[in-house]
Amino acid sequence: MTHSEFFPPHEGVRLEDFAAKLGLQLLNPEAVDLLVCDVAPVYRAKEGDVCYMLSRKTASELETCKATAIICDAALADLVPAGIQVLVSKTPHIAFAKAGAIFHPEAMVAFRNTTTSGVHPSAYVAPSAHLEENVTIEPLAVIGDGASIGAGTTIGAGSVIGQNVKIGRDCSIAAGVTIICAYLGNGVIIHNGARIGQDGFGYAPGPRGMDKIVQIGRVIIQDNVEIGANTTIDRGTMDDTVIGEGTKIDNQVQIAHNVRVGRHTAIVSQVGIAGSTKIGDGVQIGGGTGVNGHITVGDGVQIAAMSGVIASVPRGEKYGGIPARPIKDFLRDMAELMMKSEGRKKKGKKADG
Protein backbone atom coordinates (compact mmCIF):
# COMPACT_ATOMS: atom_id res chain seq x y z
CA MET A 1 0.00 0.00 0.00
CA THR A 2 1.30 3.46 -0.88
CA HIS A 3 0.96 6.31 1.59
CA SER A 4 -2.68 7.15 2.13
CA GLU A 5 -3.95 10.64 1.43
CA PHE A 6 -6.21 10.11 4.42
CA PHE A 7 -3.30 9.51 6.79
CA PRO A 8 -0.10 10.97 5.31
CA PRO A 9 3.27 10.10 6.89
CA HIS A 10 4.71 12.13 9.74
CA GLU A 11 7.42 14.67 8.98
CA GLY A 12 9.84 12.47 10.88
CA VAL A 13 11.20 11.80 14.36
CA ARG A 14 14.84 11.11 15.26
CA LEU A 15 15.20 7.48 16.20
CA GLU A 16 16.80 8.37 19.55
CA ASP A 17 13.88 10.67 20.41
CA PHE A 18 11.37 8.09 19.21
CA ALA A 19 12.94 5.40 21.41
CA ALA A 20 13.00 7.74 24.41
CA LYS A 21 9.30 8.61 24.04
CA LEU A 22 8.37 4.93 24.09
CA GLY A 23 10.94 3.76 26.62
CA LEU A 24 12.67 1.50 24.08
CA GLN A 25 16.29 0.40 24.02
CA LEU A 26 18.08 1.26 20.78
CA LEU A 27 20.75 -1.39 20.30
CA ASN A 28 22.86 0.59 17.84
CA PRO A 29 23.96 3.90 19.39
CA GLU A 30 25.25 5.12 16.01
CA ALA A 31 21.71 5.15 14.57
CA VAL A 32 20.38 7.95 16.78
CA ASP A 33 19.95 10.46 13.95
CA LEU A 34 18.00 8.22 11.59
CA LEU A 35 14.46 9.47 10.93
CA VAL A 36 11.30 7.40 11.26
CA CYS A 37 7.96 8.69 10.00
CA ASP A 38 5.39 5.88 9.74
CA VAL A 39 4.31 2.41 10.83
CA ALA A 40 3.94 -0.60 8.54
CA PRO A 41 3.68 -4.41 8.61
CA VAL A 42 6.99 -6.25 8.47
CA TYR A 43 6.58 -7.77 5.00
CA ARG A 44 6.25 -4.43 3.18
CA ALA A 45 7.97 -1.96 5.48
CA LYS A 46 10.35 0.43 3.74
CA GLU A 47 12.91 3.04 4.71
CA GLY A 48 11.47 5.42 7.31
CA ASP A 49 8.97 2.85 8.58
CA VAL A 50 8.79 1.22 11.99
CA CYS A 51 7.31 -2.27 12.36
CA TYR A 52 7.13 -4.87 15.12
CA MET A 53 7.63 -8.60 15.54
CA LEU A 54 6.13 -10.83 18.23
CA SER A 55 7.22 -14.32 17.24
CA ARG A 56 9.82 -16.32 15.32
CA LYS A 57 6.89 -17.71 13.33
CA THR A 58 6.83 -14.52 11.26
CA ALA A 59 10.58 -14.43 10.60
CA SER A 60 10.05 -15.25 6.89
CA GLU A 61 8.45 -11.82 6.44
CA LEU A 62 11.84 -10.25 7.19
CA GLU A 63 13.04 -11.30 3.71
CA THR A 64 11.14 -8.39 2.13
CA CYS A 65 11.44 -5.96 5.04
CA LYS A 66 13.27 -2.68 4.40
CA ALA A 67 12.20 -0.89 7.57
CA THR A 68 14.40 1.57 9.38
CA ALA A 69 13.58 -0.06 12.72
CA ILE A 70 11.82 -3.06 14.23
CA ILE A 71 10.37 -3.20 17.72
CA CYS A 72 10.78 -6.64 19.28
CA ASP A 73 11.66 -8.57 22.40
CA ALA A 74 15.38 -9.01 23.11
CA ALA A 75 15.05 -12.74 22.37
CA LEU A 76 14.16 -11.97 18.73
CA ALA A 77 16.86 -9.36 18.08
CA ASP A 78 19.19 -11.90 16.44
CA LEU A 79 16.63 -12.46 13.64
CA VAL A 80 16.65 -8.85 12.45
CA PRO A 81 18.66 -8.38 9.23
CA ALA A 82 21.73 -6.16 9.20
CA GLY A 83 20.88 -2.57 8.35
CA ILE A 84 17.57 -2.61 10.23
CA GLN A 85 17.75 -1.04 13.68
CA VAL A 86 16.46 -2.95 16.69
CA LEU A 87 14.29 -1.32 19.33
CA VAL A 88 13.97 -3.66 22.29
CA SER A 89 10.77 -3.80 24.31
CA LYS A 90 9.28 -6.27 26.78
CA THR A 91 5.86 -5.37 25.36
CA PRO A 92 6.40 -4.77 21.62
CA HIS A 93 2.69 -4.88 20.75
CA ILE A 94 1.92 -2.05 23.16
CA ALA A 95 4.98 -0.10 22.05
CA PHE A 96 3.88 -0.38 18.42
CA ALA A 97 0.40 0.86 19.32
CA LYS A 98 1.95 3.92 20.96
CA ALA A 99 4.20 4.41 17.92
CA GLY A 100 1.16 4.68 15.67
CA ALA A 101 -0.24 7.38 17.95
CA ILE A 102 2.97 9.40 17.59
CA PHE A 103 2.89 9.29 13.80
CA HIS A 104 -0.89 9.57 13.32
CA PRO A 105 -2.56 11.37 16.23
CA GLU A 106 -5.49 12.23 13.94
CA ALA A 107 -6.30 8.51 13.64
CA MET A 108 -6.70 8.19 17.40
CA VAL A 109 -10.05 10.00 17.37
CA ALA A 110 -13.19 9.86 15.25
CA PHE A 111 -12.55 10.96 11.66
CA ARG A 112 -13.19 14.66 11.06
CA ASN A 113 -15.00 15.90 7.97
CA THR A 114 -13.71 19.48 8.01
CA THR A 115 -10.41 21.14 8.83
CA THR A 116 -11.94 24.30 10.29
CA SER A 117 -12.63 24.88 13.96
CA GLY A 118 -15.52 26.61 15.72
CA VAL A 119 -19.21 26.35 14.94
CA HIS A 120 -20.08 25.86 11.26
CA PRO A 121 -22.72 28.29 9.96
CA SER A 122 -25.03 25.42 8.96
CA ALA A 123 -25.03 23.88 12.45
CA TYR A 124 -27.74 24.71 14.98
CA VAL A 125 -26.75 25.48 18.56
CA ALA A 126 -29.62 26.26 20.93
CA PRO A 127 -29.23 29.62 22.73
CA SER A 128 -29.32 27.86 26.10
CA ALA A 129 -26.58 25.38 25.19
CA HIS A 130 -23.18 25.90 26.80
CA LEU A 131 -19.99 25.41 24.77
CA GLU A 132 -16.58 25.77 26.38
CA GLU A 133 -13.61 27.10 24.44
CA ASN A 134 -12.14 25.32 21.44
CA VAL A 135 -15.27 23.30 20.64
CA THR A 136 -15.80 22.34 16.99
CA ILE A 137 -19.32 21.81 15.62
CA GLU A 138 -19.30 20.48 12.06
CA PRO A 139 -21.92 21.19 9.36
CA LEU A 140 -25.59 20.37 10.01
CA ALA A 141 -25.03 19.23 13.59
CA VAL A 142 -27.75 20.06 16.14
CA ILE A 143 -27.02 20.98 19.77
CA GLY A 144 -30.18 20.95 21.87
CA ASP A 145 -31.46 23.21 24.65
CA GLY A 146 -29.40 23.09 27.81
CA ALA A 147 -26.72 20.84 26.35
CA SER A 148 -23.18 21.29 27.62
CA ILE A 149 -20.01 20.49 25.63
CA GLY A 150 -16.52 20.60 27.13
CA ALA A 151 -13.39 22.25 25.77
CA GLY A 152 -11.58 20.55 22.91
CA THR A 153 -14.54 18.40 21.89
CA THR A 154 -15.59 17.90 18.27
CA ILE A 155 -19.17 17.17 17.20
CA GLY A 156 -19.30 15.58 13.74
CA ALA A 157 -21.42 16.54 10.76
CA GLY A 158 -25.11 15.80 11.09
CA SER A 159 -24.87 14.62 14.68
CA VAL A 160 -27.64 15.40 17.14
CA ILE A 161 -26.88 16.22 20.77
CA GLY A 162 -30.16 16.26 22.68
CA GLN A 163 -31.54 18.50 25.36
CA ASN A 164 -29.52 18.71 28.59
CA VAL A 165 -26.93 16.19 27.39
CA LYS A 166 -23.53 16.77 28.98
CA ILE A 167 -20.35 15.92 27.06
CA GLY A 168 -16.94 16.27 28.68
CA ARG A 169 -13.68 17.66 27.40
CA ASP A 170 -11.55 16.37 24.50
CA CYS A 171 -14.29 14.09 23.24
CA SER A 172 -14.61 13.06 19.60
CA ILE A 173 -18.13 12.52 18.28
CA ALA A 174 -18.18 11.40 14.64
CA ALA A 175 -20.73 12.14 11.92
CA GLY A 176 -24.33 11.00 12.19
CA VAL A 177 -24.30 10.21 15.91
CA THR A 178 -27.36 10.70 18.11
CA ILE A 179 -26.91 11.30 21.85
CA ILE A 180 -29.90 11.88 24.11
CA CYS A 181 -30.53 11.45 27.85
CA ALA A 182 -26.81 10.91 28.46
CA TYR A 183 -23.78 12.22 30.32
CA LEU A 184 -20.33 11.61 28.83
CA GLY A 185 -16.99 11.97 30.59
CA ASN A 186 -13.71 13.25 29.17
CA GLY A 187 -11.84 11.71 26.24
CA VAL A 188 -14.81 9.72 24.94
CA ILE A 189 -14.75 8.63 21.28
CA ILE A 190 -17.99 7.75 19.51
CA HIS A 191 -17.85 6.62 15.89
CA ASN A 192 -20.22 7.18 12.98
CA GLY A 193 -23.88 6.35 13.34
CA ALA A 194 -23.88 5.31 16.99
CA ARG A 195 -27.12 5.83 18.92
CA ILE A 196 -26.86 6.64 22.61
CA GLY A 197 -29.74 7.08 25.04
CA GLN A 198 -32.79 5.98 23.07
CA ASP A 199 -35.66 4.01 24.66
CA GLY A 200 -34.92 0.64 26.15
CA PHE A 201 -37.09 -2.26 25.01
CA GLY A 202 -39.60 -2.43 27.84
CA TYR A 203 -43.21 -3.62 27.57
CA ALA A 204 -45.80 -5.22 29.84
CA PRO A 205 -47.60 -7.99 27.93
CA GLY A 206 -51.34 -8.14 28.51
CA PRO A 207 -54.52 -9.62 27.04
CA ARG A 208 -54.79 -6.77 24.54
CA GLY A 209 -51.18 -6.53 23.53
CA MET A 210 -48.03 -4.85 24.82
CA ASP A 211 -48.19 -1.80 27.09
CA LYS A 212 -45.11 0.39 26.90
CA ILE A 213 -43.11 0.89 30.10
CA VAL A 214 -41.62 4.36 30.38
CA GLN A 215 -37.86 4.56 30.02
CA ILE A 216 -36.82 7.49 32.20
CA GLY A 217 -33.24 6.58 33.12
CA ARG A 218 -30.00 7.85 31.62
CA VAL A 219 -26.82 6.62 29.96
CA ILE A 220 -23.61 7.38 31.87
CA ILE A 221 -20.41 6.98 29.84
CA GLN A 222 -17.25 7.43 31.89
CA ASP A 223 -13.85 8.78 30.81
CA ASN A 224 -11.87 7.38 27.86
CA VAL A 225 -14.57 5.04 26.57
CA GLU A 226 -14.60 4.27 22.83
CA ILE A 227 -17.82 3.22 21.08
CA GLY A 228 -17.85 1.81 17.55
CA ALA A 229 -19.93 2.68 14.50
CA ASN A 230 -23.65 1.87 14.56
CA THR A 231 -23.55 0.65 18.14
CA THR A 232 -26.66 1.30 20.25
CA ILE A 233 -26.79 1.89 24.00
CA ASP A 234 -30.27 2.22 25.50
CA ARG A 235 -31.02 4.46 28.44
CA GLY A 236 -32.18 2.90 31.68
CA THR A 237 -35.78 2.22 32.54
CA MET A 238 -35.66 3.99 35.92
CA ASP A 239 -31.99 3.45 36.77
CA ASP A 240 -28.97 4.25 34.59
CA THR A 241 -27.14 2.34 31.88
CA VAL A 242 -23.44 2.72 32.73
CA ILE A 243 -20.29 2.17 30.65
CA GLY A 244 -17.18 2.16 32.84
CA GLU A 245 -13.95 4.06 32.38
CA GLY A 246 -11.62 2.90 29.62
CA THR A 247 -14.01 0.34 28.15
CA LYS A 248 -13.82 -0.27 24.38
CA ILE A 249 -16.93 -1.27 22.43
CA ASP A 250 -16.75 -2.40 18.81
CA ASN A 251 -19.12 -1.65 15.91
CA GLN A 252 -22.72 -2.93 15.84
CA VAL A 253 -23.04 -3.81 19.50
CA GLN A 254 -26.40 -3.61 21.32
CA ILE A 255 -26.41 -2.75 25.02
CA ALA A 256 -29.87 -2.74 26.59
CA HIS A 257 -31.42 -0.71 29.40
CA ASN A 258 -29.94 -0.79 32.90
CA VAL A 259 -26.84 -2.71 31.82
CA ARG A 260 -23.74 -1.85 33.80
CA VAL A 261 -20.38 -2.45 32.14
CA GLY A 262 -17.24 -2.18 34.25
CA ARG A 263 -13.91 -0.53 33.57
CA HIS A 264 -11.44 -1.51 30.84
CA THR A 265 -13.73 -4.13 29.34
CA ALA A 266 -13.64 -5.08 25.63
CA ILE A 267 -16.84 -5.95 23.75
CA VAL A 268 -16.41 -7.11 20.15
CA SER A 269 -18.74 -6.58 17.18
CA GLN A 270 -22.33 -7.87 17.11
CA VAL A 271 -22.50 -8.65 20.81
CA GLY A 272 -25.95 -8.21 22.33
CA ILE A 273 -26.33 -7.66 26.08
CA ALA A 274 -29.86 -7.90 27.46
CA GLY A 275 -31.28 -5.61 30.12
CA SER A 276 -30.09 -5.25 33.73
CA THR A 277 -27.00 -7.40 33.28
CA LYS A 278 -23.79 -6.50 35.11
CA ILE A 279 -20.48 -6.91 33.30
CA GLY A 280 -17.36 -6.65 35.49
CA ASP A 281 -13.99 -4.96 35.05
CA GLY A 282 -11.51 -6.26 32.50
CA VAL A 283 -14.00 -8.57 30.80
CA GLN A 284 -13.48 -9.67 27.16
CA ILE A 285 -16.55 -10.70 25.15
CA GLY A 286 -15.98 -12.23 21.70
CA GLY A 287 -17.91 -11.22 18.60
CA GLY A 288 -21.46 -12.40 17.98
CA THR A 289 -22.07 -13.38 21.59
CA GLY A 290 -25.49 -13.03 23.20
CA VAL A 291 -25.64 -12.27 26.92
CA ASN A 292 -28.86 -12.94 28.83
CA GLY A 293 -30.51 -10.30 31.01
CA HIS A 294 -30.41 -9.99 34.82
CA ILE A 295 -27.16 -11.94 35.21
CA THR A 296 -23.64 -11.05 36.37
CA VAL A 297 -20.41 -11.60 34.44
CA GLY A 298 -17.56 -11.34 36.92
CA ASP A 299 -14.31 -9.38 36.68
CA GLY A 300 -11.71 -10.69 34.24
CA VAL A 301 -14.03 -13.14 32.49
CA GLN A 302 -13.26 -14.13 28.89
CA ILE A 303 -16.10 -15.32 26.65
CA ALA A 304 -15.39 -16.95 23.30
CA ALA A 305 -16.97 -15.62 20.10
CA MET A 306 -20.46 -16.79 19.09
CA SER A 307 -21.34 -17.90 22.61
CA GLY A 308 -24.69 -17.78 24.36
CA VAL A 309 -24.36 -16.72 27.99
CA ILE A 310 -27.55 -17.66 29.81
CA ALA A 311 -26.40 -17.64 33.45
CA SER A 312 -23.97 -15.72 35.63
CA VAL A 313 -20.25 -16.36 35.11
CA PRO A 314 -17.87 -16.33 38.11
CA ARG A 315 -14.95 -13.92 38.03
CA GLY A 316 -11.81 -14.94 36.16
CA GLU A 317 -13.45 -17.78 34.23
CA LYS A 318 -13.13 -18.57 30.52
CA TYR A 319 -16.42 -19.63 28.93
CA GLY A 320 -17.59 -20.58 25.45
CA GLY A 321 -20.33 -22.32 23.50
CA ILE A 322 -24.13 -22.38 23.48
CA PRO A 323 -25.03 -22.45 26.25
CA ALA A 324 -21.77 -20.96 27.48
CA ARG A 325 -19.85 -23.19 29.90
CA PRO A 326 -16.26 -23.45 31.12
CA ILE A 327 -14.00 -23.47 28.07
CA LYS A 328 -12.47 -26.87 28.89
CA ASP A 329 -15.94 -28.41 28.98
CA PHE A 330 -16.88 -26.69 25.74
CA LEU A 331 -13.75 -27.90 23.93
CA ARG A 332 -14.22 -31.44 25.26
CA ASP A 333 -17.84 -31.46 24.05
CA MET A 334 -16.76 -30.25 20.63
CA ALA A 335 -14.09 -32.95 20.41
CA GLU A 336 -16.64 -35.63 21.31
CA LEU A 337 -19.06 -34.35 18.69
CA MET A 338 -16.34 -34.42 16.05
CA MET A 339 -15.37 -37.98 17.00
CA LYS A 340 -19.00 -39.10 16.77
CA SER A 341 -19.38 -37.36 13.42
CA GLU A 342 -16.27 -39.08 12.07
CA GLY A 343 -17.57 -42.41 13.36
CA ARG A 344 -20.89 -41.95 11.52
CA LYS A 345 -19.04 -41.10 8.31
CA LYS A 346 -16.94 -44.27 8.56
CA LYS A 347 -20.04 -46.40 9.17
CA GLY A 348 -21.72 -44.77 6.20
CA LYS A 349 -18.77 -45.59 3.95
CA LYS A 350 -18.76 -49.25 5.08
CA ALA A 351 -22.49 -49.51 4.42
CA ASP A 352 -22.04 -48.08 0.94
CA GLY A 353 -19.22 -50.54 0.28
Buried (B, 14 or more C-beta within 10 A) or exposed (E): EEEEEEBEBBEBBBBBBBBEEBEBEBBEEEBBEBBBBBBBBBEBBEEBBBBBBEEEEBEEBBEEBBBBBBBBBEEBBEBBEEEBBBBBBEEBEEBBBBBBEBBBEEEEBBBBBEEEEEBBEEBEBBEEBBBEEBBBBBBBBBBBEBBBBBBBBBBBBBBBBBBBBBBBBBBBBBBBBBBBBBBBBBBBBBBBBBBBBBBBBBEEEEEEEEEEBEBEBBBBBBBBBBBBBBBBBBBBBEBBBBBBBBBBBBBBBBBBBBBBBBBBBBBBBBBBBBBBBBBBBBBBBBBBBBBBBEBBBBBBBBBBBBBBBBEBBEBEBBBBBEEBBBBEEBEEEEEEEEEEEEEEEEEEEEEEE
